[in-house]
């Protein structure tokens, strides 16, 4: 089982410490989201985290930072749908439909959401029925279920 933590929309106090604690306790990856943060803010967060954990951090944006740190990969999404042209490291992607999964060949894994109605995003309702999810057991790329879990 792949254990992945995803940070909230906005940074939290002492986030670096929480990221390190997750990685120390056996989590495989921590995804840094923070879509509204500046490049400088994201740089400060990463610099605060011990370098020995950098290769387990995945960025959801601010992809330019991949050149400055030995990070664990990039996560593609609607805001950042493609990796920088010369990037050849690990990639994952957010998917919100079965159709999007068909474009996921070659990715390390994908997140699929919302599986259930979201707890943290008001009004973000499940997009899949039981039949849809049953068909995904033969997906060509590992799936990480998100949303209301």
C-alpha positions, 0 to 999 in steps of 0.5 A: 500500500502506498501511503500519500498525504496531501497538504491542505489548500493553505499552509499551516503553522509549522508545516515543515514539522508535520511533513517530517513527522509523516515521513518519519513515521513511514508515509511514502509521499507528501504532496505539497498543494498550496495553489495560492502560495507564492514561489518564495513561500513554497521555497521556504516550506521546502527549505525548512524540511530536512533534505533527507526527505526532499525526495519524498515530496511531490509538488502540485504547482510551482514546478520551477522549484524542481530544478532547485531541490531533489524532490520526489516528483510533480503532480499534474492537475487542472492548474498545472496540466503538464510538466516542464519540457525537460523534466523526466522525473516521476509524475502523478496526476489528479483525475476526476473522470474515467476518461481522464484515466485513459490518458494516465499511461506512464504515470507513477500513480493517479489520484481519483476523486471524489470517490465519496462526497467530500468531507473538506470541500462543501458541496463536492459530491461523488462523481462515480457509481459502484459500476464505474469503480468496479471497472477500475480494478484493471486500471493500467496505473495505480489509483489513489482514491480521494474524497470523503475517505 
